[in-house]
Amino acid sequence: MKPLKTIALATAIALTGVFSIGNATAQEPVKNEFRLFYGTAAPGGTPSIRFARSFSNALSSGTSVYDQTKTASMGMVGLAYRYHFDRLAVGIDLGISPEKVEYFKGKNKLNDLTENKMRYLAMPTVEFTYYQNDLVKLYGGAGAGVMVEHSKAKKGDANKKGRNETQFAYQVTPIGVRVGNDLVGGFVEAGYGHKGLLTAGVTLSF
């Protein structure tokens, strides 16, 4: 399945669940929240995934013969949605994370291999508010979904066929802090998973 189709399907399923819950609890106050975020997603995903992938790549593509590698990643940027029910909130995180990996072997650049990757995240999420006043909210949450990775390699001047890989994605956030009013605010989260150890951004609620 193509990356965008996979992401679209996961998003549709998540939003269907969100609005089903909303209809079932229509008597409760409802609050919509959109978040624009940046996460310090580590190159190659979480440490366990990076180890498994590097071992697999070494066996399948021969990257183990290269003397050294250089990885450049800008982290993850994305958009999140939350549907609030008192202390509970459900929603979805959508994100993208580009990465470039260069493999070097000796002084002959014709043997160098460059791999450009783009990762697409779709992750349904649940959050719980620990404490809230007029200015500050403390919360935590967890999410699980899919990440689709599209990669294309280039060796010397020759382009290689691109490939797609779908993997399980998750994020555990023990603590998050939002500061602001009922309309706009900013937030910082500390956690572990595909969004990274730290996630920060701005929110719009209505």
Backbone as CSV, one residue per row, in Angstrom:
resi,resn,N_x,N_y,N_z,CA_x,CA_y,CA_z,C_x,C_y,C_z
1,MET,0.838,-1.189,0.000,0.000,0.000,0.000,0.882,1.252,0.000
2,LYS,0.508,2.233,-0.807,1.300,3.450,-0.897,1.261,4.216,0.425
3,PRO,2.334,4.999,0.727,2.410,5.691,2.013,1.205,6.556,2.321
4,LEU,0.785,7.400,1.361,-0.313,8.322,1.631,-1.630,7.584,1.847
5,LYS,-1.814,6.451,1.153,-3.034,5.671,1.345,-3.056,5.052,2.740
6,THR,-1.915,4.570,3.201,-1.828,3.999,4.536,-2.132,5.039,5.594
7,ILE,-1.524,6.239,5.449,-1.751,7.324,6.399,-3.220,7.764,6.380
8,ALA,-3.803,7.880,5.193,-5.197,8.306,5.066,-6.137,7.317,5.735
9,LEU,-5.862,6.016,5.567,-6.704,4.991,6.188,-6.618,5.052,7.698
10,ALA,-5.404,5.176,8.231,-5.233,5.253,9.687,-5.916,6.495,10.254
11,THR,-5.807,7.612,9.541,-6.441,8.853,9.990,-7.951,8.728,10.000
12,ALA,-8.516,8.136,8.952,-9.966,7.973,8.867,-10.494,7.107,9.999
13,ILE,-9.779,6.015,10.301,-10.208,5.124,11.380,-10.170,5.851,12.718
14,ALA,-9.081,6.614,12.947,-8.936,7.329,14.218,-10.027,8.381,14.388
15,LEU,-10.280,9.175,13.342,-11.287,10.229,13.440,-12.695,9.659,13.587
16,THR,-12.949,8.502,12.963,-14.248,7.852,13.132,-14.471,7.482,14.587
17,GLY,-13.414,6.953,15.229,-13.518,6.621,16.645,-13.736,7.841,17.508
18,VAL,-13.041,8.932,17.194,-13.177,10.165,17.965,-14.599,10.691,17.922
19,PHE,-15.163,10.785,16.717,-16.501,11.358,16.598,-17.584,10.403,17.101
20,SER,-17.313,9.086,17.090,-18.249,8.132,17.666,-18.349,8.333,19.167
21,ILE,-17.195,8.546,19.819,-17.193,8.825,21.254,-17.926,10.132,21.534
22,GLY,-17.687,11.126,20.673,-18.336,12.420,20.862,-19.842,12.325,20.787
23,ASN,-20.360,11.538,19.847,-21.803,11.391,19.719,-22.398,10.640,20.898
24,ALA,-21.626,9.688,21.442,-22.125,8.895,22.558,-22.173,9.695,23.847
25,THR,-21.391,10.774,23.918,-21.342,11.591,25.135,-21.668,13.043,24.813
26,ALA,-22.717,13.233,24.018,-23.046,14.574,23.535,-23.429,15.519,24.657
27,GLN,-23.874,14.941,25.817,-24.273,15.798,26.915,-23.079,16.406,27.636
28,GLU,-21.861,15.897,27.414,-20.666,16.409,28.070,-20.117,17.611,27.300
29,PRO,-19.448,18.545,28.012,-18.811,19.668,27.329,-17.755,19.166,26.340
30,VAL,-17.733,19.738,25.167,-16.807,19.316,24.125,-15.879,20.458,23.783
31,LYS,-14.608,20.150,23.635,-13.630,21.165,23.292,-12.672,20.615,22.256
32,ASN,-12.541,21.329,21.138,-11.629,20.931,20.072,-10.303,21.654,20.242
33,GLU,-9.226,20.952,19.984,-7.898,21.542,20.098,-7.011,21.069,18.951
34,PHE,-6.371,22.017,18.287,-5.396,21.717,17.240,-4.011,22.138,17.721
35,ARG,-3.009,21.313,17.442,-1.642,21.595,17.861,-0.690,21.515,16.676
36,LEU,0.168,22.498,16.575,1.273,22.466,15.626,2.520,22.152,16.441
37,PHE,3.225,21.054,16.115,4.301,20.620,16.995,5.598,20.331,16.252
38,TYR,6.682,20.367,17.031,7.993,19.903,16.573,8.524,18.915,17.605
39,GLY,8.962,17.753,17.136,9.506,16.741,18.024,10.948,16.420,17.670
40,THR,11.744,16.155,18.685,13.165,15.852,18.475,13.347,14.389,18.103
41,ALA,12.597,13.936,17.109,12.665,12.534,16.699,14.097,12.166,16.311
42,ALA,14.618,11.093,16.913,15.995,10.665,16.629,16.085,10.084,15.233
43,PRO,17.213,10.271,14.554,17.402,9.677,13.228,17.191,8.168,13.280
44,GLY,16.368,7.660,12.372,16.146,6.222,12.309,15.114,5.695,13.283
45,GLY,14.444,6.591,14.032,13.442,6.136,14.986,14.025,5.921,16.363
46,THR,13.362,5.091,17.178,13.820,4.822,18.532,15.088,3.977,18.501
47,PRO,15.888,3.956,19.592,17.143,3.196,19.598,16.974,1.735,19.223
48,SER,15.935,1.066,19.722,15.743,-0.348,19.406,15.462,-0.555,17.932
49,ILE,14.687,0.351,17.336,14.376,0.240,15.914,15.612,0.537,15.070
50,ARG,16.415,1.520,15.476,17.637,1.835,14.739,18.588,0.645,14.718
51,PHE,18.723,-0.050,15.847,19.616,-1.201,15.904,19.132,-2.315,14.981
52,ALA,17.830,-2.620,15.070,17.287,-3.696,14.237,17.406,-3.367,12.764
53,ARG,17.127,-2.077,12.388,17.192,-1.702,10.986,18.622,-1.719,10.455
54,SER,19.579,-1.214,11.246,20.966,-1.183,10.788,21.502,-2.592,10.598
55,PHE,21.100,-3.521,11.479,21.535,-4.913,11.345,20.938,-5.539,10.094
56,SER,19.635,-5.261,9.865,18.962,-5.797,8.683,19.548,-5.226,7.400
57,ASN,19.803,-3.898,7.384,20.372,-3.272,6.189,21.762,-3.801,5.881
58,ALA,22.532,-4.057,6.921,23.876,-4.563,6.716,23.852,-5.923,6.029
59,LEU,22.853,-6.742,6.369,22.752,-8.063,5.769,22.186,-8.015,4.354
60,SER,21.195,-7.125,4.132,20.475,-7.126,2.857,21.108,-6.254,1.784
61,SER,21.701,-5.112,2.167,22.189,-4.180,1.159,23.693,-4.004,1.164
62,GLY,24.371,-4.655,2.090,25.822,-4.575,2.088,26.367,-3.275,2.615
63,THR,25.594,-2.511,3.397,26.094,-1.241,3.907,27.177,-1.436,4.955
64,SER,27.355,-2.664,5.450,28.383,-2.927,6.453,29.794,-2.778,5.888
65,VAL,29.935,-2.744,4.550,31.269,-2.639,3.944,31.761,-1.197,3.929
66,TYR,30.920,-0.232,4.295,31.329,1.176,4.273,32.088,1.534,5.555
67,ASP,33.070,2.437,5.399,33.934,2.803,6.515,33.197,3.623,7.568
68,GLN,32.316,4.537,7.129,31.624,5.406,8.071,30.315,5.904,7.479
69,THR,29.459,6.435,8.352,28.177,6.985,7.902,27.986,8.366,8.501
70,LYS,27.144,9.159,7.840,26.789,10.484,8.313,25.284,10.647,8.152
71,THR,24.613,10.965,9.259,23.158,11.079,9.245,22.724,12.492,9.594
72,ALA,21.813,13.032,8.800,21.257,14.363,9.050,19.738,14.256,9.121
73,SER,19.157,14.734,10.226,17.716,14.682,10.414,17.244,15.975,11.057
74,MET,16.092,16.469,10.649,15.549,17.709,11.212,14.507,17.453,12.283
75,GLY,14.354,16.181,12.709,13.322,15.872,13.689,11.971,15.677,13.012
76,MET,10.910,15.897,13.749,9.560,15.690,13.203,8.700,16.937,13.399
77,VAL,7.993,17.325,12.354,7.009,18.400,12.435,5.642,17.811,12.101
78,GLY,4.603,18.377,12.712,3.301,17.800,12.446,2.149,18.589,13.027
79,LEU,0.975,18.013,12.846,-0.280,18.594,13.302,-1.018,17.548,14.125
80,ALA,-1.537,17.970,15.269,-2.278,17.067,16.143,-3.674,17.624,16.414
81,TYR,-4.591,16.716,16.680,-5.968,17.097,17.020,-6.380,16.377,18.297
82,ARG,-7.066,17.098,19.202,-7.587,16.505,20.423,-9.062,16.871,20.612
83,TYR,-9.809,15.907,21.050,-11.237,16.074,21.348,-11.396,15.825,22.845
84,HIS,-11.776,16.853,23.618,-11.714,16.798,25.068,-13.043,16.419,25.708
85,PHE,-12.954,15.547,26.722,-14.080,15.189,27.574,-13.612,15.353,29.019
86,ASP,-13.864,16.510,29.598,-13.419,16.759,30.962,-11.913,16.498,31.067
87,ARG,-11.480,15.462,31.826,-10.054,15.190,31.990,-9.479,14.313,30.875
88,LEU,-10.315,13.670,30.109,-9.868,12.759,29.053,-9.903,13.437,27.691
89,ALA,-8.898,13.145,26.868,-8.863,13.666,25.499,-8.395,12.556,24.563
90,VAL,-9.015,12.491,23.390,-8.611,11.527,22.365,-8.378,12.286,21.063
91,GLY,-7.532,11.726,20.215,-7.252,12.406,18.952,-6.229,11.663,18.127
92,ILE,-5.510,12.408,17.300,-4.542,11.803,16.393,-3.391,12.771,16.152
93,ASP,-2.203,12.220,15.991,-1.009,12.984,15.622,-0.604,12.613,14.202
94,LEU,-0.370,13.623,13.373,0.121,13.425,12.013,1.459,14.153,11.884
95,GLY,2.478,13.466,11.395,3.789,14.097,11.324,4.620,13.608,10.153
96,ILE,5.634,14.400,9.807,6.598,14.011,8.780,8.004,14.239,9.329
97,SER,8.928,13.381,8.889,10.301,13.465,9.376,11.266,13.076,8.257
98,PRO,11.972,14.062,7.664,12.950,13.757,6.609,14.305,13.386,7.204
99,GLU,15.047,12.573,6.475,16.364,12.150,6.941,17.256,11.822,5.744
100,LYS,18.547,12.113,5.893,19.531,11.811,4.859,20.678,11.042,5.490
101,VAL,21.003,9.871,4.914,22.087,9.037,5.419,23.119,8.857,4.307
102,GLU,24.375,9.152,4.621,25.468,9.006,3.657,26.430,7.927,4.151
103,TYR,26.769,6.994,3.254,27.721,5.926,3.557,28.999,6.172,2.753
104,PHE,30.152,6.120,3.420,31.422,6.417,2.776,32.322,5.183,2.771
105,LYS,33.070,5.042,1.672,34.034,3.950,1.553,35.260,4.438,0.790
106,GLY,36.355,4.642,1.526,37.592,5.065,0.888,37.488,6.453,0.273
107,LYS,38.338,6.721,-0.721,38.386,8.034,-1.354,37.641,8.083,-2.684
108,ASN,37.183,6.951,-3.158,36.475,6.902,-4.433,34.998,7.205,-4.212
109,LYS,34.568,8.416,-4.602,33.193,8.839,-4.348,32.165,8.070,-5.166
110,LEU,32.631,7.372,-6.200,31.703,6.581,-6.990,31.145,5.418,-6.169
111,ASN,31.834,5.055,-5.115,31.365,3.975,-4.249,30.475,4.466,-3.114
112,ASP,30.389,5.803,-2.948,29.579,6.360,-1.871,28.096,6.107,-2.122
113,LEU,27.365,5.897,-1.046,25.929,5.639,-1.131,25.182,6.679,-0.303
114,THR,24.179,7.313,-0.906,23.346,8.298,-0.218,21.902,7.811,-0.213
115,GLU,21.283,7.837,0.954,19.904,7.385,1.085,19.055,8.515,1.669
116,ASN,18.052,8.957,0.916,17.114,9.991,1.360,15.819,9.327,1.815
117,LYS,15.389,9.681,3.019,14.205,9.059,3.601,13.182,10.123,3.998
118,MET,11.927,9.740,3.889,10.840,10.584,4.391,9.876,9.678,5.145
119,ARG,9.617,10.033,6.412,8.736,9.228,7.240,7.421,9.966,7.483
120,TYR,6.319,9.215,7.393,4.979,9.762,7.595,4.344,9.052,8.789
121,LEU,3.882,9.837,9.761,3.326,9.285,10.994,1.825,9.536,11.093
122,ALA,1.078,8.516,11.491,-0.344,8.640,11.826,-0.561,7.850,13.110
123,MET,-0.895,8.554,14.205,-0.914,7.893,15.504,-2.086,8.353,16.376
124,PRO,-3.127,7.529,16.531,-4.199,7.828,17.483,-3.625,7.940,18.892
125,THR,-4.133,8.893,19.670,-3.555,9.210,20.978,-4.641,9.435,22.023
126,VAL,-4.335,9.038,23.253,-5.217,9.280,24.409,-4.427,10.065,25.446
127,GLU,-5.067,11.088,26.055,-4.417,11.899,27.084,-5.306,12.017,28.320
128,PHE,-4.651,12.227,29.460,-5.370,12.424,30.716,-4.789,13.638,31.431
129,THR,-5.656,14.526,31.898,-5.223,15.742,32.592,-5.047,15.466,34.076
130,TYR,-3.826,15.721,34.578,-3.547,15.549,36.003,-4.051,16.742,36.827
131,TYR,-3.794,17.937,36.303,-4.110,19.166,37.043,-4.327,20.290,36.044
132,GLN,-5.256,21.200,36.371,-5.531,22.321,35.471,-6.091,23.502,36.242
133,ASN,-5.567,24.701,35.914,-6.178,25.934,36.408,-6.384,26.869,35.220
134,ASP,-6.590,28.147,35.459,-6.882,29.076,34.363,-5.695,29.305,33.432
135,LEU,-4.482,28.972,33.864,-3.290,29.257,33.070,-2.477,28.023,32.691
136,VAL,-2.394,27.054,33.597,-1.498,25.908,33.406,-2.277,24.596,33.434
137,LYS,-1.867,23.672,32.559,-2.429,22.322,32.567,-1.289,21.309,32.540
138,LEU,-1.366,20.312,33.402,-0.413,19.206,33.424,-1.125,17.947,32.957
139,TYR,-0.520,17.219,32.041,-1.187,16.053,31.477,-0.157,15.001,31.052
140,GLY,-0.653,13.837,30.726,0.171,12.767,30.180,-0.632,11.990,29.168
141,GLY,0.028,11.132,28.414,-0.711,10.386,27.407,0.123,9.317,26.735
142,ALA,-0.513,8.618,25.811,0.156,7.566,25.051,-0.545,7.422,23.710
143,GLY,0.222,6.999,22.714,-0.338,6.811,21.383,0.290,5.628,20.683
144,ALA,-0.452,5.047,19.751,0.052,3.933,18.950,-0.549,4.031,17.555
145,GLY,0.261,3.797,16.552,-0.220,3.902,15.177,0.769,3.309,14.196
146,VAL,0.914,3.975,13.059,1.808,3.475,12.013,2.732,4.590,11.538
147,MET,3.916,4.171,11.089,4.834,5.083,10.423,5.244,4.445,9.099
148,VAL,5.066,5.192,8.021,5.447,4.722,6.695,6.711,5.454,6.276
149,GLU,7.723,4.694,5.904,8.999,5.271,5.487,9.231,5.033,3.997
150,HIS,9.437,6.119,3.275,9.796,6.026,1.859,11.263,6.416,1.724
151,SER,12.055,5.552,1.138,13.483,5.835,0.987,13.925,5.594,-0.448
152,LYS,14.896,6.392,-0.868,15.460,6.281,-2.203,16.968,6.449,-2.100
153,ALA,17.697,5.503,-2.681,19.154,5.499,-2.576,19.809,5.930,-3.884
154,LYS,21.006,6.488,-3.748,21.796,6.903,-4.900,23.248,6.514,-4.653
155,LYS,23.811,5.721,-5.557,25.200,5.293,-5.454,25.999,5.949,-6.569
156,GLY,26.936,6.815,-6.176,27.656,7.580,-7.184,26.690,8.484,-7.922
157,ASP,26.592,8.332,-9.233,25.653,9.111,-10.050,24.423,8.304,-10.428
158,ALA,24.308,7.086,-9.922,23.204,6.208,-10.315,22.125,6.183,-9.237
159,ASN,20.869,6.377,-9.656,19.741,6.304,-8.730,19.246,4.866,-8.629
160,LYS,18.877,4.477,-7.426,18.323,3.146,-7.213,16.823,3.251,-6.969
161,LYS,16.141,2.124,-7.164,14.694,2.094,-6.997,14.314,2.369,-5.545
162,GLY,13.304,3.219,-5.345,12.849,3.536,-3.998,12.082,2.381,-3.374
163,ARG,11.963,2.422,-2.045,11.232,1.377,-1.340,10.393,1.999,-0.212
164,ASN,9.312,1.302,0.122,8.432,1.727,1.207,8.440,0.687,2.318
165,GLU,8.399,1.169,3.544,8.389,0.273,4.704,7.408,0.812,5.730
166,THR,6.529,-0.050,6.213,5.548,0.335,7.224,5.903,-0.324,8.549
167,GLN,5.885,0.453,9.622,6.257,-0.081,10.920,5.302,0.429,11.995
168,PHE,5.269,-0.283,13.102,4.480,0.126,14.256,5.114,1.371,14.882
169,ALA,4.296,2.352,15.237,4.789,3.591,15.838,4.089,3.824,17.171
170,TYR,4.813,4.426,18.106,4.239,4.681,19.419,4.884,5.913,20.039
171,GLN,4.231,6.443,21.059,4.775,7.539,21.855,4.158,7.465,23.249
172,VAL,5.012,7.462,24.272,4.568,7.489,25.660,5.007,8.821,26.257
173,THR,4.058,9.577,26.783,4.332,10.910,27.331,3.912,10.958,28.794
174,PRO,4.835,10.747,29.737,4.483,10.794,31.155,4.038,12.177,31.623
175,ILE,4.633,13.210,31.032,4.306,14.561,31.490,4.321,15.553,30.343
176,GLY,3.300,16.394,30.323,3.211,17.492,29.376,2.697,18.730,30.092
177,VAL,3.141,19.899,29.666,2.725,21.155,30.285,2.196,22.096,29.211
178,ARG,0.985,22.585,29.404,0.412,23.584,28.509,0.211,24.871,29.285
179,VAL,0.637,25.996,28.711,0.470,27.308,29.336,-0.280,28.205,28.363
180,GLY,-1.357,28.831,28.830,-2.125,29.704,27.966,-3.552,29.845,28.450
181,ASN,-4.378,30.494,27.621,-5.792,30.659,27.965,-6.635,29.622,27.235
182,ASP,-7.957,29.821,27.234,-8.849,28.848,26.609,-8.747,28.832,25.091
183,LEU,-8.152,29.863,24.508,-8.072,29.948,23.056,-6.712,29.522,22.498
184,VAL,-5.637,30.148,22.982,-4.300,29.847,22.458,-3.349,29.529,23.610
185,GLY,-2.279,28.812,23.274,-1.290,28.474,24.280,-0.082,27.810,23.659
186,GLY,0.862,27.493,24.509,2.046,26.760,24.101,2.221,25.551,24.992
187,PHE,2.939,24.537,24.503,3.096,23.324,25.294,4.471,22.706,25.085
188,VAL,4.884,21.935,26.097,6.118,21.153,26.041,5.820,19.783,26.634
189,GLU,6.291,18.726,25.973,6.076,17.366,26.443,7.402,16.620,26.536
190,ALA,7.536,15.760,27.543,8.685,14.877,27.687,8.188,13.445,27.565
191,GLY,8.812,12.673,26.674,8.345,11.308,26.471,9.352,10.470,25.719
192,TYR,8.881,9.331,25.235,9.741,8.403,24.509,8.944,7.788,23.373
193,GLY,9.535,7.737,22.198,8.865,7.143,21.055,9.268,7.807,19.757
194,HIS,8.398,7.710,18.762,8.735,8.157,17.417,8.702,9.668,17.239
195,LYS,8.052,10.397,18.147,8.089,11.863,18.087,9.337,12.423,18.747
196,GLY,9.971,11.638,19.604,11.203,12.066,20.246,11.072,12.245,21.747
197,LEU,12.196,12.591,22.366,12.214,12.784,23.822,11.524,14.073,24.242
198,LEU,11.574,15.092,23.388,10.921,16.366,23.670,10.054,16.780,22.491
199,THR,8.868,17.274,22.800,7.945,17.785,21.787,7.412,19.129,22.285
200,ALA,7.382,20.118,21.406,6.894,21.438,21.794,6.122,22.050,20.632
201,GLY,5.258,23.022,20.970,4.506,23.656,19.913,3.481,24.642,20.438
202,VAL,2.540,24.988,19.581,1.473,25.926,19.921,0.121,25.251,19.713
203,THR,-0.883,25.742,20.441,-2.216,25.146,20.369,-3.276,26.205,20.079
204,LEU,-4.340,25.758,19.446,-5.527,26.592,19.188,-6.742,25.787,19.588
205,SER,-7.541,26.316,20.508,-8.718,25.592,21.016,-9.989,26.389,20.741
206,PHE,-11.074,25.647,20.551,-12.384,26.288,20.377,-13.500,25.317,20.707
